Amino acid sequence: MNGRFTIEQGDITTYAVDAIVNAANTTLLGGGGVDGAIHRAAGPDLLAECRTLHGCDTGEAKITGGYRLPARYVVHTPGPIWHGGTHGEPQLLENSYRNSLTAAWNAGCRTMAFPSISTGVYRFPLDQAAHIAVRTILDFLREHPEMNRVTMVCFDSRTRRAYESAYQKLR
Ligand code: AR6
């Protein structure tokens, strides 16, 4: 992918890209995990804009400003809650990645950063989530040669290793 896809370990709130993605819930009114970190770093104006959006369905995506974040936009997507895998969870997770990429692309974004959607509180199995995430991002990059860079920002080394291993199998 000529360096257009990278996997890093870090804190997504520090990324100065066109858009960071938030692993939100369907209310879009904040929560714990990466969602809480993004709202803390962006400041209260982010929540004020989110209130005007009236929530978001699982697998869909909505975009807001980044406010005090170094990123210009935040794309909010509620990933699926894992209920054993027979409730459409893999397709819904793919939808979250693809709809987030499309929302950012349509806003003119050419650099993006993702957290590991659904693998925290929502308990999606990490290796399966990593495979779906990497496959969907690589497909989008092939379809959009002008998307300059998509970074997976993994919060811990276990998550980073899972994404690196998925990438080795898919590249
Ligand atoms: N930067 C990058 N990744 C992070 C950060 C950070 N600052 N903080 C945590 N992570 P989770 P979910 C990682 O639980 O499973 C919220 O309450 C974390 O280690 O944040 O999609 C929402 O409001 C994990 O690898 O998201 C929803 O209710 C990954 O981000 C619910 O949690 C995702 O973990 C969404 O659950």
Backbone and ligand atoms as CSV (ligand in chain L), in Angstrom:
chain,resi,resn,atom,element,x,y,z
A,1,MET,N,N,0.851,-1.226,0.000
A,1,MET,CA,C,0.000,0.000,0.000
A,1,MET,C,C,0.875,1.261,0.000
A,2,ASN,N,N,2.182,1.072,-0.250
A,2,ASN,CA,C,3.127,2.192,-0.396
A,2,ASN,C,C,3.093,3.159,0.785
A,3,GLY,N,N,2.962,2.640,1.968
A,3,GLY,CA,C,2.981,3.489,3.158
A,3,GLY,C,C,1.718,4.281,3.398
A,4,ARG,N,N,0.690,4.040,2.597
A,4,ARG,CA,C,-0.559,4.784,2.835
A,4,ARG,C,C,-1.351,4.196,3.992
A,5,PHE,N,N,-1.056,2.948,4.383
A,5,PHE,CA,C,-1.694,2.346,5.559
A,5,PHE,C,C,-0.630,2.057,6.591
A,6,THR,N,N,-0.811,2.566,7.807
A,6,THR,CA,C,0.156,2.296,8.870
A,6,THR,C,C,-0.569,1.894,10.150
A,7,ILE,N,N,0.158,1.140,10.970
A,7,ILE,CA,C,-0.353,0.691,12.267
A,7,ILE,C,C,0.602,1.232,13.317
A,8,GLU,N,N,0.068,1.980,14.271
A,8,GLU,CA,C,0.913,2.590,15.290
A,8,GLU,C,C,0.291,2.356,16.661
A,9,GLN,N,N,1.129,2.499,17.706
A,9,GLN,CA,C,0.618,2.433,19.065
A,9,GLN,C,C,0.618,3.840,19.632
A,10,GLY,N,N,-0.505,4.286,20.175
A,10,GLY,CA,C,-0.542,5.644,20.698
A,10,GLY,C,C,-1.932,6.048,21.126
A,11,ASP,N,N,-2.058,7.380,21.326
A,11,ASP,CA,C,-3.308,8.004,21.787
A,11,ASP,C,C,-3.882,8.795,20.618
A,12,ILE,N,N,-5.037,8.395,20.138
A,12,ILE,CA,C,-5.591,8.991,18.920
A,12,ILE,C,C,-5.919,10.478,19.093
A,13,THR,N,N,-6.107,10.937,20.332
A,13,THR,CA,C,-6.455,12.355,20.531
A,13,THR,C,C,-5.285,13.285,20.199
A,14,THR,N,N,-4.085,12.732,20.031
A,14,THR,CA,C,-2.920,13.573,19.729
A,14,THR,C,C,-2.648,13.665,18.229
A,15,TYR,N,N,-3.443,13.015,17.394
A,15,TYR,CA,C,-3.140,12.918,15.961
A,15,TYR,C,C,-3.626,14.141,15.178
A,16,ALA,N,N,-2.698,14.803,14.498
A,16,ALA,CA,C,-3.018,15.992,13.688
A,16,ALA,C,C,-3.296,15.562,12.255
A,17,VAL,N,N,-4.429,14.868,12.087
A,17,VAL,CA,C,-4.858,14.405,10.764
A,17,VAL,C,C,-6.147,15.133,10.391
A,18,ASP,N,N,-6.605,14.930,9.152
A,18,ASP,CA,C,-7.849,15.590,8.752
A,18,ASP,C,C,-9.019,15.098,9.599
A,19,ALA,N,N,-9.085,13.797,9.860
A,19,ALA,CA,C,-10.186,13.261,10.673
A,19,ALA,C,C,-9.715,12.110,11.538
A,20,ILE,N,N,-10.128,12.124,12.816
A,20,ILE,CA,C,-10.007,10.929,13.648
A,20,ILE,C,C,-11.397,10.330,13.799
A,21,VAL,N,N,-11.421,9.019,13.995
A,21,VAL,CA,C,-12.694,8.316,14.154
A,21,VAL,C,C,-12.915,8.038,15.632
A,22,ASN,N,N,-14.160,8.188,16.070
A,22,ASN,CA,C,-14.550,7.919,17.447
A,22,ASN,C,C,-15.400,6.657,17.511
A,23,ALA,N,N,-14.989,5.707,18.343
A,23,ALA,CA,C,-15.790,4.498,18.604
A,23,ALA,C,C,-16.879,4.892,19.600
A,24,ALA,N,N,-17.984,5.383,19.062
A,24,ALA,CA,C,-19.030,6.008,19.868
A,24,ALA,C,C,-20.109,4.999,20.240
A,25,ASN,N,N,-21.182,5.480,20.840
A,25,ASN,CA,C,-22.399,4.669,21.013
A,25,ASN,C,C,-23.531,5.373,20.260
A,26,THR,N,N,-24.683,4.748,20.176
A,26,THR,CA,C,-25.737,5.266,19.291
A,26,THR,C,C,-26.322,6.592,19.762
A,27,THR,N,N,-26.082,6.980,21.014
A,27,THR,CA,C,-26.578,8.301,21.453
A,27,THR,C,C,-25.688,9.431,20.937
A,28,LEU,N,N,-24.436,9.143,20.649
A,28,LEU,CA,C,-23.402,10.146,20.304
A,28,LEU,C,C,-23.202,11.171,21.416
A,29,LEU,N,N,-23.587,10.825,22.645
A,29,LEU,CA,C,-23.484,11.802,23.723
A,29,LEU,C,C,-22.327,11.507,24.679
A,30,GLY,N,N,-21.349,10.739,24.198
A,30,GLY,CA,C,-20.143,10.500,24.988
A,30,GLY,C,C,-20.236,9.208,25.779
A,31,GLY,N,N,-19.116,8.832,26.385
A,31,GLY,CA,C,-19.040,7.589,27.151
A,31,GLY,C,C,-17.636,7.422,27.688
A,32,GLY,N,N,-17.211,6.178,27.883
A,32,GLY,CA,C,-15.861,5.906,28.380
A,32,GLY,C,C,-14.916,5.620,27.228
A,33,GLY,N,N,-13.813,4.940,27.533
A,33,GLY,CA,C,-12.871,4.514,26.505
A,33,GLY,C,C,-12.386,5.648,25.626
A,34,VAL,N,N,-12.234,5.340,24.352
A,34,VAL,CA,C,-11.714,6.337,23.413
A,34,VAL,C,C,-12.717,7.481,23.235
A,35,ASP,N,N,-13.986,7.186,23.339
A,35,ASP,CA,C,-15.030,8.207,23.246
A,35,ASP,C,C,-14.849,9.276,24.337
A,36,GLY,N,N,-14.661,8.810,25.574
A,36,GLY,CA,C,-14.445,9.735,26.681
A,36,GLY,C,C,-13.186,10.566,26.475
A,37,ALA,N,N,-12.123,9.918,26.000
A,37,ALA,CA,C,-10.850,10.627,25.784
A,37,ALA,C,C,-11.011,11.700,24.707
A,38,ILE,N,N,-11.731,11.381,23.643
A,38,ILE,CA,C,-11.925,12.352,22.552
A,38,ILE,C,C,-12.747,13.542,23.047
A,39,HIS,N,N,-13.810,13.288,23.777
A,39,HIS,CA,C,-14.629,14.406,24.277
A,39,HIS,C,C,-13.849,15.264,25.283
A,40,ARG,N,N,-13.050,14.640,26.126
A,40,ARG,CA,C,-12.250,15.427,27.085
A,40,ARG,C,C,-11.272,16.323,26.351
A,41,ALA,N,N,-10.633,15.779,25.313
A,41,ALA,CA,C,-9.611,16.556,24.608
A,41,ALA,C,C,-10.229,17.614,23.695
A,42,ALA,N,N,-11.405,17.351,23.166
A,42,ALA,CA,C,-12.037,18.301,22.229
A,42,ALA,C,C,-12.705,19.457,22.957
A,43,GLY,N,N,-13.158,19.215,24.197
A,43,GLY,CA,C,-13.861,20.245,24.943
A,43,GLY,C,C,-15.367,20.197,24.718
A,44,PRO,N,N,-16.119,21.011,25.469
A,44,PRO,CA,C,-17.580,20.909,25.513
A,44,PRO,C,C,-18.293,21.251,24.205
A,45,ASP,N,N,-17.650,21.996,23.330
A,45,ASP,CA,C,-18.318,22.321,22.055
A,45,ASP,C,C,-18.573,21.071,21.215
A,46,LEU,N,N,-17.760,20.031,21.386
A,46,LEU,CA,C,-17.997,18.789,20.632
A,46,LEU,C,C,-19.325,18.166,21.072
A,47,LEU,N,N,-19.555,18.090,22.370
A,47,LEU,CA,C,-20.813,17.511,22.854
A,47,LEU,C,C,-21.996,18.359,22.388
A,48,ALA,N,N,-21.826,19.663,22.379
A,48,ALA,CA,C,-22.908,20.550,21.922
A,48,ALA,C,C,-23.258,20.250,20.463
A,49,GLU,N,N,-22.252,20.059,19.616
A,49,GLU,CA,C,-22.567,19.719,18.216
A,49,GLU,C,C,-23.194,18.325,18.130
A,50,CYS,N,N,-22.683,17.380,18.915
A,50,CYS,CA,C,-23.232,16.015,18.890
A,50,CYS,C,C,-24.709,15.999,19.286
A,51,ARG,N,N,-25.106,16.881,20.188
A,51,ARG,CA,C,-26.522,16.928,20.590
A,51,ARG,C,C,-27.434,17.266,19.419
A,52,THR,N,N,-26.924,17.997,18.446
A,52,THR,CA,C,-27.751,18.403,17.289
A,52,THR,C,C,-27.928,17.259,16.288
A,53,LEU,N,N,-27.197,16.141,16.467
A,53,LEU,CA,C,-27.207,15.059,15.473
A,53,LEU,C,C,-28.279,14.005,15.749
A,54,HIS,N,N,-28.840,13.998,16.970
A,54,HIS,CA,C,-29.920,13.064,17.342
A,54,HIS,C,C,-29.517,11.608,17.149
A,55,GLY,N,N,-28.295,11.264,17.570
A,55,GLY,CA,C,-27.848,9.884,17.571
A,55,GLY,C,C,-27.436,9.369,16.206
A,56,CYS,N,N,-27.090,8.079,16.189
A,56,CYS,CA,C,-26.570,7.464,14.966
A,56,CYS,C,C,-26.779,5.958,15.105
A,57,ASP,N,N,-27.239,5.320,14.037
A,57,ASP,CA,C,-27.452,3.867,14.081
A,57,ASP,C,C,-26.112,3.121,14.067
A,58,THR,N,N,-26.102,1.936,14.603
A,58,THR,CA,C,-24.915,1.083,14.588
A,58,THR,C,C,-24.441,0.859,13.151
A,59,GLY,N,N,-23.140,1.068,12.920
A,59,GLY,CA,C,-22.563,0.865,11.589
A,59,GLY,C,C,-22.634,2.087,10.691
A,60,GLU,N,N,-23.413,3.086,11.091
A,60,GLU,CA,C,-23.457,4.347,10.324
A,60,GLU,C,C,-22.390,5.298,10.881
A,61,ALA,N,N,-22.231,6.480,10.273
A,61,ALA,CA,C,-21.199,7.424,10.719
A,61,ALA,C,C,-21.681,8.855,10.511
A,62,LYS,N,N,-21.344,9.725,11.471
A,62,LYS,CA,C,-21.662,11.151,11.343
A,62,LYS,C,C,-20.414,11.965,11.686
A,63,ILE,N,N,-20.242,13.086,11.005
A,63,ILE,CA,C,-19.009,13.870,11.150
A,63,ILE,C,C,-19.299,15.194,11.857
A,64,THR,N,N,-18.349,15.594,12.716
A,64,THR,CA,C,-18.422,16.892,13.401
A,64,THR,C,C,-17.061,17.579,13.293
A,65,GLY,N,N,-17.003,18.798,13.826
A,65,GLY,CA,C,-15.725,19.486,13.961
A,65,GLY,C,C,-14.856,18.815,15.019
A,66,GLY,N,N,-13.594,19.189,15.041
A,66,GLY,CA,C,-12.657,18.623,16.018
A,66,GLY,C,C,-12.408,19.538,17.211
A,67,TYR,N,N,-12.857,20.783,17.130
A,67,TYR,CA,C,-12.724,21.745,18.222
A,67,TYR,C,C,-11.303,21.814,18.755
A,68,ARG,N,N,-11.046,21.504,20.034
A,68,ARG,CA,C,-9.687,21.685,20.574
A,68,ARG,C,C,-8.719,20.560,20.203
A,69,LEU,N,N,-9.210,19.567,19.457
A,69,LEU,CA,C,-8.308,18.499,19.010
A,69,LEU,C,C,-7.398,19.005,17.904
A,70,PRO,N,N,-6.230,18.395,17.730
A,70,PRO,CA,C,-5.408,18.737,16.559
A,70,PRO,C,C,-6.034,18.272,15.243
A,71,ALA,N,N,-6.965,17.328,15.290
A,71,ALA,CA,C,-7.649,16.865,14.074
A,71,ALA,C,C,-8.744,17.863,13.688
A,72,ARG,N,N,-8.946,18.027,12.367
A,72,ARG,CA,C,-9.940,18.989,11.885
A,72,ARG,C,C,-11.375,18.499,12.120
A,73,TYR,N,N,-11.577,17.181,11.917
A,73,TYR,CA,C,-12.917,16.593,12.080
A,73,TYR,C,C,-12.850,15.361,12.972
A,74,VAL,N,N,-14.031,15.037,13.534
A,74,VAL,CA,C,-14.214,13.742,14.200
A,74,VAL,C,C,-15.360,13.028,13.482
A,75,VAL,N,N,-15.111,11.780,13.087
A,75,VAL,CA,C,-16.166,10.934,12.521
A,75,VAL,C,C,-16.618,9.988,13.629
A,76,HIS,N,N,-17.892,10.058,13.983
A,76,HIS,CA,C,-18.436,9.254,15.086
A,76,HIS,C,C,-19.154,8.050,14.505
A,77,THR,N,N,-18.758,6.859,14.944
A,77,THR,CA,C,-19.452,5.652,14.479
A,77,THR,C,C,-19.683,4.710,15.649
A,78,PRO,N,N,-20.920,4.296,15.889
A,78,PRO,CA,C,-21.149,3.242,16.878
A,78,PRO,C,C,-20.894,1.881,16.233
A,79,GLY,N,N,-19.859,1.198,16.697
A,79,GLY,CA,C,-19.623,-0.175,16.244
A,79,GLY,C,C,-20.625,-1.106,16.911
A,80,PRO,N,N,-20.658,-2.378,16.458
A,80,PRO,CA,C,-21.578,-3.334,17.055
A,80,PRO,C,C,-21.118,-3.807,18.428
A,81,ILE,N,N,-22.084,-4.062,19.305
A,81,ILE,CA,C,-21.824,-4.777,20.559
A,81,ILE,C,C,-21.777,-6.265,20.207
A,82,TRP,N,N,-20.757,-6.981,20.716
A,82,TRP,CA,C,-20.623,-8.414,20.409
A,82,TRP,C,C,-21.665,-9.207,21.197
A,83,HIS,N,N,-22.518,-9.930,20.450
A,83,HIS,CA,C,-23.513,-10.803,21.083
A,83,HIS,C,C,-23.322,-12.230,20.616
A,84,GLY,N,N,-22.068,-12.646,20.370
A,84,GLY,CA,C,-21.798,-14.021,19.974
A,84,GLY,C,C,-21.504,-14.195,18.499
A,85,GLY,N,N,-21.759,-13.184,17.699
A,85,GLY,CA,C,-21.367,-13.225,16.290
A,85,GLY,C,C,-22.486,-13.607,15.339
A,86,THR,N,N,-23.657,-13.930,15.861
A,86,THR,CA,C,-24.763,-14.364,14.993
A,86,THR,C,C,-25.808,-13.267,14.815
A,87,HIS,N,N,-25.456,-12.056,15.199
A,87,HIS,CA,C,-26.394,-10.938,15.069
A,87,HIS,C,C,-25.897,-9.903,14.065
A,88,GLY,N,N,-25.159,-10.377,13.059
A,88,GLY,CA,C,-24.679,-9.469,12.024
A,88,GLY,C,C,-23.500,-8.613,12.439
A,89,GLU,N,N,-22.836,-8.991,13.527
A,89,GLU,CA,C,-21.747,-8.149,14.042
A,89,GLU,C,C,-20.631,-7.917,13.020
A,90,PRO,N,N,-20.150,-8.967,12.284
A,90,PRO,CA,C,-19.057,-8.704,11.332
A,90,PRO,C,C,-19.445,-7.690,10.258
A,91,GLN,N,N,-20.647,-7.830,9.704
A,91,GLN,CA,C,-21.082,-6.877,8.674
A,91,GLN,C,C,-21.233,-5.471,9.252
A,92,LEU,N,N,-21.746,-5.371,10.460
A,92,LEU,CA,C,-21.924,-4.048,11.075
A,92,LEU,C,C,-20.570,-3.386,11.342
A,93,LEU,N,N,-19.573,-4.198,11.739
A,93,LEU,CA,C,-18.246,-3.612,11.973
A,93,LEU,C,C,-17.648,-3.127,10.647
A,94,GLU,N,N,-17.788,-3.936,9.601
A,94,GLU,CA,C,-17.321,-3.483,8.279
A,94,GLU,C,C,-18.026,-2.179,7.885
A,95,ASN,N,N,-19.333,-2.109,8.130
A,95,ASN,CA,C,-20.076,-0.879,7.804
A,95,ASN,C,C,-19.493,0.325,8.546
A,96,SER,N,N,-19.134,0.145,9.817
A,96,SER,CA,C,-18.568,1.261,10.593
A,96,SER,C,C,-17.302,1.796,9.934
A,97,TYR,N,N,-16.420,0.876,9.515
A,97,TYR,CA,C,-15.174,1.331,8.866
A,97,TYR,C,C,-15.484,1.992,7.522
A,98,ARG,N,N,-16.279,1.324,6.693
A,98,ARG,CA,C,-16.521,1.862,5.348
A,98,ARG,C,C,-17.282,3.194,5.407
A,99,ASN,N,N,-18.304,3.271,6.256
A,99,ASN,CA,C,-19.072,4.520,6.339
A,99,ASN,C,C,-18.238,5.655,6.940
A,100,SER,N,N,-17.326,5.339,7.835
A,100,SER,CA,C,-16.435,6.375,8.388
A,100,SER,C,C,-15.474,6.882,7.319
A,101,LEU,N,N,-14.908,5.955,6.546
A,101,LEU,CA,C,-14.008,6.349,5.456
A,101,LEU,C,C,-14.757,7.227,4.454
A,102,THR,N,N,-15.963,6.841,4.102
A,102,THR,CA,C,-16.738,7.586,3.115
A,102,THR,C,C,-17.131,8.970,3.638
A,103,ALA,N,N,-17.542,9.042,4.909
A,103,ALA,CA,C,-17.932,10.340,5.478
A,103,ALA,C,C,-16.748,11.302,5.461
A,104,ALA,N,N,-15.576,10.803,5.831
A,104,ALA,CA,C,-14.391,11.666,5.845
A,104,ALA,C,C,-13.990,12.051,4.418
A,105,TRP,N,N,-13.997,11.074,3.533
A,105,TRP,CA,C,-13.657,11.341,2.124
A,105,TRP,C,C,-14.575,12.427,1.552
A,106,ASN,N,N,-15.872,12.315,1.806
A,106,ASN,CA,C,-16.843,13.278,1.264
A,106,ASN,C,C,-16.661,14.676,1.858
A,107,ALA,N,N,-16.064,14.755,3.058
A,107,ALA,CA,C,-15.765,16.059,3.659
A,107,ALA,C,C,-14.427,16.613,3.171
A,108,GLY,N,N,-13.753,15.874,2.294
A,108,GLY,CA,C,-12.486,16.353,1.733
A,108,GLY,C,C,-11.253,15.870,2.468
A,109,CYS,N,N,-11.445,14.960,3.425
A,109,CYS,CA,C,-10.304,14.471,4.214
A,109,CYS,C,C,-9.448,13.528,3.385
A,110,ARG,N,N,-8.138,13.626,3.543
A,110,ARG,CA,C,-7.206,12.742,2.848
A,110,ARG,C,C,-6.241,12.061,3.807
A,111,THR,N,N,-6.287,12.419,5.094
A,111,THR,CA,C,-5.539,11.703,6.128
A,111,THR,C,C,-6.491,11.404,7.276
A,112,MET,N,N,-6.424,10.172,7.788
A,112,MET,CA,C,-7.377,9.730,8.808
A,112,MET,C,C,-6.706,8.826,9.810
A,113,ALA,N,N,-7.269,8.763,11.004
A,113,ALA,CA,C,-6.803,7.810,12.017
A,113,ALA,C,C,-8.002,7.120,12.659
A,114,PHE,N,N,-7.875,5.804,12.842
A,114,PHE,CA,C,-8.924,4.970,13.448
A,114,PHE,C,C,-8.450,4.385,14.767
A,115,PRO,N,N,-9.344,4.281,15.751
A,115,PRO,CA,C,-9.076,3.415,16.892
A,115,PRO,C,C,-9.607,2.015,16.566
A,116,SER,N,N,-9.367,1.081,17.440
A,116,SER,CA,C,-9.847,-0.295,17.244
A,116,SER,C,C,-11.314,-0.366,17.680
A,117,ILE,N,N,-12.203,-0.141,16.718
A,117,ILE,CA,C,-13.644,-0.026,17.003
A,117,ILE,C,C,-14.193,-1.355,17.537
A,118,SER,N,N,-14.977,-1.262,18.589
A,118,SER,CA,C,-15.749,-2.383,19.187
A,118,SER,C,C,-14.943,-3.395,19.985
A,119,THR,N,N,-13.611,-3.256,20.065
A,119,THR,CA,C,-12.836,-4.298,20.758
A,119,THR,C,C,-12.576,-3.985,22.233
A,120,GLY,N,N,-13.153,-2.889,22.736
A,120,GLY,CA,C,-13.038,-2.570,24.160
A,120,GLY,C,C,-14.300,-3.021,24.881
A,121,VAL,N,N,-15.048,-2.050,25.373
A,121,VAL,CA,C,-16.301,-2.310,26.105
A,121,VAL,C,C,-17.266,-3.177,25.290
A,122,TYR,N,N,-17.238,-3.072,23.974
A,122,TYR,CA,C,-18.198,-3.806,23.131
A,122,TYR,C,C,-17.768,-5.249,22.837
A,123,ARG,N,N,-16.535,-5.647,23.266
A,123,ARG,CA,C,-16.096,-7.054,23.361
A,123,ARG,C,C,-16.039,-7.821,22.035
A,124,PHE,N,N,-15.919,-7.130,20.926
A,124,PHE,CA,C,-15.757,-7.844,19.637
A,124,PHE,C,C,-14.407,-8.554,19.690
A,125,PRO,N,N,-14.321,-9.850,19.332
A,125,PRO,CA,C,-13.027,-10.562,19.385
A,125,PRO,C,C,-11.960,-9.847,18.556
A,126,LEU,N,N,-10.815,-9.631,19.194
A,126,LEU,CA,C,-9.805,-8.737,18.623
A,126,LEU,C,C,-9.288,-9.203,17.259
A,127,ASP,N,N,-8.923,-10.484,17.128
A,127,ASP,CA,C,-8.325,-10.927,15.862
A,127,ASP,C,C,-9.314,-10.803,14.704
A,128,GLN,N,N,-10.564,-11.135,14.950
A,128,GLN,CA,C,-11.585,-11.040,13.905
A,128,GLN,C,C,-11.860,-9.570,13.554
A,129,ALA,N,N,-11.900,-8.717,14.566
A,129,ALA,CA,C,-12.129,-7.287,14.322
A,129,ALA,C,C,-10.976,-6.694,13.513
A,130,ALA,N,N,-9.752,-7.106,13.846
A,130,ALA,CA,C,-8.578,-6.569,13.138
A,130,ALA,C,C,-8.618,-6.972,11.669
A,131,HIS,N,N,-8.989,-8.216,11.402
A,131,HIS,CA,C,-9.074,-8.686,10.014
A,131,HIS,C,C,-10.099,-7.859,9.230
A,132,ILE,N,N,-11.266,-7.644,9.803
A,132,ILE,CA,C,-12.323,-6.878,9.125
A,132,ILE,C,C,-11.876,-5.433,8.902
A,133,ALA,N,N,-11.265,-4.840,9.921
A,133,ALA,CA,C,-10.832,-3.440,9.830
A,133,ALA,C,C,-9.788,-3.269,8.725
A,134,VAL,N,N,-8.753,-4.110,8.756
A,134,VAL,CA,C,-7.658,-3.955,7.795
A,134,VAL,C,C,-8.153,-4.235,6.376
A,135,ARG,N,N,-8.956,-5.281,6.214
A,135,ARG,CA,C,-9.492,-5.598,4.880
A,135,ARG,C,C,-10.311,-4.432,4.320
A,136,THR,N,N,-11.153,-3.837,5.147
A,136,THR,CA,C,-12.037,-2.764,4.679
A,136,THR,C,C,-11.234,-1.509,4.340
A,137,ILE,N,N,-10.238,-1.192,5.164
A,137,ILE,CA,C,-9.405,-0.011,4.898
A,137,ILE,C,C,-8.571,-0.220,3.630
A,138,LEU,N,N,-7.971,-1.400,3.484
A,138,LEU,CA,C,-7.150,-1.644,2.280
A,138,LEU,C,C,-8.003,-1.600,1.018
A,139,ASP,N,N,-9.207,-2.151,1.072
A,139,ASP,CA,C,-10.116,-2.075,-0.088
A,139,ASP,C,C,-10.400,-0.616,-0.441
A,140,PHE,N,N,-10.700,0.177,0.576
A,140,PHE,CA,C,-11.024,1.590,0.327
A,140,PHE,C,C,-9.820,2.328,-0.276
A,141,LEU,N,N,-8.629,2.039,0.231
A,141,LEU,CA,C,-7.427,2.706,-0.300
A,141,LEU,C,C,-7.189,2.332,-1.760
A,142,ARG,N,N,-7.470,1.072,-2.100
A,142,ARG,CA,C,-7.315,0.672,-3.510
A,142,ARG,C,C,-8.323,1.389,-4.395
A,143,GLU,N,N,-9.514,1.608,-3.874
A,143,GLU,CA,C,-10.567,2.278,-4.648
A,143,GLU,C,C,-10.376,3.795,-4.690
A,144,HIS,N,N,-9.590,4.330,-3.761
A,144,HIS,CA,C,-9.408,5.789,-3.648
A,144,HIS,C,C,-7.919,6.116,-3.589
A,145,PRO,N,N,-7.252,6.123,-4.760
A,145,PRO,CA,C,-5.794,6.371,-4.769
A,145,PRO,C,C,-5.408,7.745,-4.197
A,146,GLU,N,N,-6.362,8.670,-4.124
A,146,GLU,CA,C,-6.039,9.996,-3.588
A,146,GLU,C,C,-6.228,10.112,-2.078
A,147,MET,N,N,-6.653,9.028,-1.425
A,147,MET,CA,C,-6.623,9.028,0.041
A,147,MET,C,C,-5.171,8.816,0.439
A,148,ASN,N,N,-4.590,9.802,1.109
A,148,ASN,CA,C,-3.134,9.795,1.314
A,148,ASN,C,C,-2.662,8.857,2.414
A,149,ARG,N,N,-3.421,8.804,3.517
A,149,ARG,CA,C,-2.922,8.002,4.641
A,149,ARG,C,C,-4.050,7.632,5.599
A,150,VAL,N,N,-4.092,6.371,5.966
A,150,VAL,CA,C,-4.996,5.900,7.023
A,150,VAL,C,C,-4.136,5.181,8.058
A,151,THR,N,N,-4.242,5.636,9.289
A,151,THR,CA,C,-3.448,5.063,10.383
A,151,THR,C,C,-4.372,4.359,11.370
A,152,MET,N,N,-4.030,3.130,11.744
A,152,MET,CA,C,-4.702,2.442,12.857
A,152,MET,C,C,-3.940,2.812,14.104
A,153,VAL,N,N,-4.599,3.472,15.046
A,153,VAL,CA,C,-3.936,3.872,16.281
A,153,VAL,C,C,-4.362,2.915,17.391
A,154,CYS,N,N,-3.433,2.045,17.786
A,154,CYS,CA,C,-3.717,1.015,18.782
A,154,CYS,C,C,-3.241,1.507,20.150
A,155,PHE,N,N,-4.082,1.321,21.139
A,155,PHE,CA,C,-3.787,1.893,22.463
A,155,PHE,C,C,-2.790,1.037,23.244
A,156,ASP,N,N,-2.738,-0.256,22.936
A,156,ASP,CA,C,-1.844,-1.153,23.689
A,156,ASP,C,C,-1.153,-2.109,22.715
A,157,SER,N,N,-0.119,-2.810,23.222
A,157,SER,CA,C,0.711,-3.627,22.331
A,157,SER,C,C,-0.046,-4.861,21.843
A,158,ARG,N,N,-0.943,-5.405,22.644
A,158,ARG,CA,C,-1.722,-6.569,22.211
A,158,ARG,C,C,-2.579,-6.196,20.993
A,159,THR,N,N,-3.188,-5.040,21.046
A,159,THR,CA,C,-4.017,-4.579,19.934
A,159,THR,C,C,-3.141,-4.311,18.714
A,160,ARG,N,N,-1.998,-3.676,18.914
A,160,ARG,CA,C,-1.101,-3.394,17.785
A,160,ARG,C,C,-0.653,-4.690,17.118
A,161,ARG,N,N,-0.289,-5.692,17.908
A,161,ARG,CA,C,0.148,-6.975,17.333
A,161,ARG,C,C,-0.966,-7.642,16.533
A,162,ALA,N,N,-2.204,-7.546,17.003
A,162,ALA,CA,C,-3.332,-8.162,16.285
A,162,ALA,C,C,-3.526,-7.496,14.919
A,163,TYR,N,N,-3.384,-6.186,14.858
A,163,TYR,CA,C,-3.555,-5.481,13.573
A,163,TYR,C,C,-2.377,-5.751,12.647
A,164,GLU,N,N,-1.166,-5.830,13.221
A,164,GLU,CA,C,0.011,-6.143,12.385
A,164,GLU,C,C,-0.119,-7.531,11.781
A,165,SER,N,N,-0.607,-8.459,12.565
A,165,SER,CA,C,-0.758,-9.827,12.077
A,165,SER,C,C,-1.847,-9.898,11.001
A,166,ALA,N,N,-2.950,-9.176,11.189
A,166,ALA,CA,C,-4.005,-9.146,10.156
A,166,ALA,C,C,-3.436,-8.549,8.867
A,167,TYR,N,N,-2.636,-7.512,9.001
A,167,TYR,CA,C,-2.067,-6.861,7.806
A,167,TYR,C,C,-1.120,-7.796,7.059
A,168,GLN,N,N,-0.310,-8.555,7.792
A,168,GLN,CA,C,0.611,-9.496,7.132
A,168,GLN,C,C,-0.150,-10.504,6.278
A,169,LYS,N,N,-1.332,-10.894,6.750
A,169,LYS,CA,C,-2.114,-11.894,6.016
A,169,LYS,C,C,-2.843,-11.292,4.822
A,170,LEU,N,N,-3.106,-9.989,4.863
A,170,LEU,CA,C,-3.987,-9.375,3.846
A,170,LEU,C,C,-3.248,-8.576,2.783
A,171,ARG,N,N,-2.017,-8.195,3.069
A,171,ARG,CA,C,-1.310,-7.263,2.176
A,171,ARG,C,C,-1.038,-7.898,0.825
L,1,AR6,N1,N,-6.578,6.330,21.654
L,1,AR6,C1,C,-6.685,5.194,20.921
L,1,AR6,N2,N,-7.357,4.103,21.350
L,1,AR6,C2,C,-7.940,4.163,22.560
L,1,AR6,C3,C,-7.885,5.305,23.385
L,1,AR6,C4,C,-7.167,6.425,22.887
L,1,AR6,N3,N,-7.056,7.564,23.587
L,1,AR6,N4,N,-8.564,5.030,24.538
L,1,AR6,C5,C,-9.013,3.761,24.451
L,1,AR6,N5,N,-8.632,3.232,23.254
L,1,AR6,P1,P,-13.667,1.337,23.566
L,1,AR6,P2,P,-15.840,0.128,21.934
L,1,AR6,C6,C,-8.880,1.872,22.718
L,1,AR6,O1,O,-14.153,0.627,24.769
L,1,AR6,O2,O,-15.412,-1.252,22.294
L,1,AR6,C7,C,-17.645,3.947,25.021
L,1,AR6,O3,O,-18.169,4.106,26.316
L,1,AR6,C8,C,-9.241,0.760,23.660
L,1,AR6,O4,O,-8.085,0.281,24.347
L,1,AR6,O5,O,-13.293,2.765,23.701
L,1,AR6,O6,O,-16.180,0.419,20.503
L,1,AR6,C9,C,-18.613,4.410,23.933
L,1,AR6,O7,O,-19.394,5.513,24.359
L,1,AR6,C10,C,-9.774,-0.275,22.680
L,1,AR6,O8,O,-8.691,-0.956,22.050
L,1,AR6,O9,O,-14.777,1.274,22.352
L,1,AR6,C11,C,-19.452,3.183,23.736
L,1,AR6,O10,O,-20.504,3.100,24.691
L,1,AR6,C12,C,-10.467,0.589,21.616
L,1,AR6,O11,O,-10.000,1.923,21.851
L,1,AR6,C13,C,-18.483,2.048,23.937
L,1,AR6,O12,O,-17.446,2.565,24.782
L,1,AR6,C14,C,-11.985,0.584,21.681
L,1,AR6,O13,O,-12.429,0.489,23.015
L,1,AR6,C15,C,-17.852,1.613,22.629
L,1,AR6,O14,O,-17.097,0.452,22.843
